[in-house]
């Protein structure tokens, strides 16, 4: 587990980010079981969990926090609008 910070590009709010490595059971093509590892990113503000995600790329985070902070409506990001 590691802790970093993320600054929202919309409001300049600074969130604390806790990165955890978790695993799930998976199987290869031959049916052999193995652990599949992945990272989860939990975003906190003033000790309260705001959101948890599997992605930490800038585009995804910008879109996510734009919705969370009310900068734009969730449905306005659809290419079909």
Backbone as CSV, one residue per row, in Angstrom:
resi,resn,N_x,N_y,N_z,CA_x,CA_y,CA_z,C_x,C_y,C_z
1,UNK,0.845,-1.166,0.000,0.000,0.000,0.000,0.896,1.237,0.000
2,UNK,0.548,2.184,-0.865,1.282,3.442,-0.900,0.287,4.599,-0.925
3,UNK,0.754,5.761,-0.488,-0.100,6.941,-0.432,0.556,8.070,-1.207
4,UNK,-0.228,8.704,-2.079,0.222,9.863,-2.842,-0.907,10.899,-2.793
5,UNK,-0.834,11.893,-3.651,-1.913,12.868,-3.727,-2.279,13.102,-5.186
6,UNK,-3.483,13.598,-5.391,-3.979,13.946,-6.723,-4.649,15.303,-6.617
7,UNK,-4.290,16.212,-7.515,-4.893,17.541,-7.546,-5.866,17.604,-8.707
8,UNK,-7.119,17.911,-8.399,-8.139,17.998,-9.435,-7.820,19.142,-10.391
9,UNK,-7.872,18.889,-11.704,-7.621,19.967,-12.662,-8.782,20.964,-12.728
10,UNK,-9.908,20.631,-12.144,-11.088,21.489,-12.217,-11.178,22.470,-11.058
11,UNK,-10.887,21.992,-9.836,-11.073,22.828,-8.644,-9.797,23.005,-7.830
12,UNK,-8.715,22.365,-8.249,-7.444,22.369,-7.521,-7.555,21.760,-6.131
13,UNK,-8.598,20.972,-5.894,-8.747,20.242,-4.640,-7.716,19.125,-4.602
14,UNK,-7.073,18.954,-3.465,-6.048,17.916,-3.324,-6.642,16.726,-2.586
15,UNK,-6.615,15.583,-3.244,-7.123,14.337,-2.684,-5.955,13.452,-2.286
16,UNK,-6.123,12.683,-1.225,-5.133,11.684,-0.843,-5.500,10.396,-1.585
17,UNK,-4.484,9.752,-2.177,-4.703,8.544,-2.964,-3.985,7.381,-2.295
18,UNK,-4.734,6.337,-1.985,-4.156,5.124,-1.427,-4.202,4.060,-2.509
19,UNK,-3.026,3.537,-2.860,-2.918,2.503,-3.879,-2.724,1.157,-3.200
20,UNK,-3.606,0.227,-3.509,-3.520,-1.132,-2.979,-3.343,-2.102,-4.132
21,UNK,-2.540,-3.117,-3.916,-2.416,-4.200,-4.880,-3.271,-5.352,-4.375
22,UNK,-4.202,-5.762,-5.209,-5.108,-6.842,-4.865,-4.975,-7.945,-5.906
23,UNK,-5.621,-9.058,-5.663,-5.566,-10.150,-6.626,-6.913,-10.841,-6.726
24,UNK,-7.090,-11.548,-7.829,-8.265,-12.387,-8.018,-7.794,-13.696,-8.639
25,UNK,-8.596,-14.711,-8.482,-8.248,-16.014,-9.050,-8.463,-15.978,-10.557
26,UNK,-7.520,-16.512,-11.310,-7.643,-16.590,-12.757,-7.089,-17.928,-13.216
27,UNK,-7.283,-18.230,-14.483,-6.787,-19.489,-15.042,-6.157,-19.222,-16.384
28,UNK,-5.099,-19.982,-16.696,-4.452,-19.847,-17.996,-5.163,-20.744,-19.018
29,UNK,-4.665,-20.765,-20.247,-5.298,-21.519,-21.326,-5.331,-23.020,-21.050
30,UNK,-4.424,-23.506,-20.214,-4.385,-24.933,-19.888,-5.219,-25.280,-18.654
31,UNK,-5.874,-24.306,-18.084,-6.713,-24.545,-16.912,-5.979,-24.471,-15.593
32,UNK,-4.742,-24.009,-15.615,-3.963,-23.882,-14.384,-4.329,-22.577,-13.668
33,UNK,-4.616,-22.687,-12.381,-4.989,-21.511,-11.597,-3.769,-20.669,-11.258
34,UNK,-3.955,-19.353,-11.260,-2.906,-18.430,-10.818,-3.568,-17.159,-10.304
35,UNK,-2.807,-16.388,-9.548,-3.309,-15.125,-9.016,-3.044,-14.018,-10.027
36,UNK,-4.086,-13.275,-10.361,-3.989,-12.127,-11.255,-3.974,-10.879,-10.377
37,UNK,-2.865,-10.136,-10.390,-2.714,-8.950,-9.541,-3.122,-7.686,-10.294
38,UNK,-3.701,-6.724,-9.562,-4.082,-5.445,-10.132,-4.066,-4.393,-9.023
39,UNK,-4.011,-3.131,-9.417,-4.001,-2.022,-8.456,-5.381,-1.389,-8.363
40,UNK,-5.746,-0.977,-7.154,-6.928,-0.155,-6.953,-6.472,1.175,-6.353
41,UNK,-7.169,2.233,-6.720,-6.819,3.576,-6.275,-8.015,4.163,-5.530
42,UNK,-7.848,4.430,-4.238,-8.908,5.009,-3.408,-8.581,6.471,-3.167
43,UNK,-9.544,7.349,-3.455,-9.357,8.789,-3.322,-10.118,9.287,-2.102
44,UNK,-9.405,9.970,-1.211,-9.976,10.473,0.035,-9.872,11.993,0.090
45,UNK,-10.878,12.611,0.703,-10.863,14.042,0.970,-11.283,14.218,2.418
46,UNK,-10.422,14.810,3.233,-10.675,15.006,4.674,-11.019,13.689,5.368
47,UNK,-10.335,12.628,4.986,-10.530,11.330,5.614,-11.729,10.542,5.121
48,UNK,-12.516,11.104,4.226,-13.711,10.441,3.693,-13.414,9.885,2.303
49,UNK,-13.827,8.645,2.049,-13.655,8.043,0.729,-14.553,8.753,-0.278
50,UNK,-13.950,9.222,-1.368,-14.689,9.914,-2.421,-15.018,8.945,-3.550
51,UNK,-14.017,8.202,-4.001,-14.221,7.227,-5.063,-13.082,6.219,-5.054
52,UNK,-13.328,5.100,-5.699,-12.316,4.057,-5.837,-12.337,3.625,-7.293
53,UNK,-11.158,3.471,-7.893,-11.091,3.162,-9.310,-9.940,2.207,-9.611
54,UNK,-10.005,1.602,-10.776,-8.921,0.736,-11.243,-7.980,1.485,-12.178
55,UNK,-8.347,2.708,-12.546,-7.555,3.474,-13.509,-6.973,4.720,-12.857
56,UNK,-5.764,5.070,-13.255,-5.179,6.305,-12.737,-4.597,7.176,-13.841
57,UNK,-5.045,6.964,-15.081,-4.552,7.828,-16.158,-5.252,9.189,-16.075
58,UNK,-4.589,10.219,-16.544,-5.062,11.596,-16.375,-6.415,11.848,-17.021
59,UNK,-6.665,11.325,-18.194,-7.942,11.548,-18.887,-9.100,10.967,-18.077
60,UNK,-8.944,9.718,-17.632,-10.005,9.073,-16.853,-10.250,9.824,-15.548
61,UNK,-9.175,10.203,-14.851,-9.336,10.923,-13.586,-9.970,12.295,-13.791
62,UNK,-9.585,12.991,-14.835,-10.166,14.297,-15.121,-11.665,14.173,-15.371
63,UNK,-12.060,13.189,-16.159,-13.484,12.973,-16.427,-14.236,12.591,-15.149
64,UNK,-13.662,11.683,-14.382,-14.307,11.214,-13.152,-14.506,12.356,-12.162
65,UNK,-13.459,13.142,-11.929,-13.571,14.224,-10.957,-14.380,15.398,-11.494
66,UNK,-14.469,15.552,-12.786,-15.374,16.545,-13.352,-16.815,16.232,-12.993
67,UNK,-17.153,14.939,-13.008,-18.503,14.519,-12.626,-18.703,14.619,-11.110
68,UNK,-17.720,14.138,-10.337,-17.830,14.153,-8.878,-17.963,15.579,-8.347
69,UNK,-17.191,16.493,-8.906,-17.188,17.877,-8.413,-18.278,18.744,-9.037
70,UNK,-19.089,18.148,-9.916,-20.210,18.883,-10.489,-19.827,19.858,-11.581
71,UNK,-18.669,19.682,-12.183,-18.237,20.577,-13.257,-19.099,20.363,-14.488
72,UNK,-19.423,19.117,-14.773,-20.339,18.805,-15.867,-21.148,17.572,-15.501
73,UNK,-22.271,17.424,-16.144,-23.182,16.324,-15.853,-22.596,15.016,-16.388
74,UNK,-22.840,13.906,-15.707,-22.295,12.619,-16.137,-22.647,12.257,-17.571
75,UNK,-23.837,12.568,-18.011,-24.259,12.174,-19.351,-23.682,13.069,-20.443
76,UNK,-23.081,14.196,-20.076,-22.552,15.105,-21.092,-21.263,14.583,-21.725
77,UNK,-20.680,13.511,-21.190,-19.442,12.963,-21.739,-19.703,11.918,-22.816
78,UNK,-20.969,11.577,-23.034,-21.309,10.546,-24.016,-21.106,11.060,-25.438
79,UNK,-20.478,10.256,-26.313,-20.310,10.681,-27.705,-21.646,10.681,-28.459
80,UNK,-22.703,10.153,-27.870,-24.001,10.078,-28.534,-24.935,11.221,-28.161
81,UNK,-24.456,12.163,-27.350,-25.318,13.302,-26.962,-25.469,14.272,-28.100
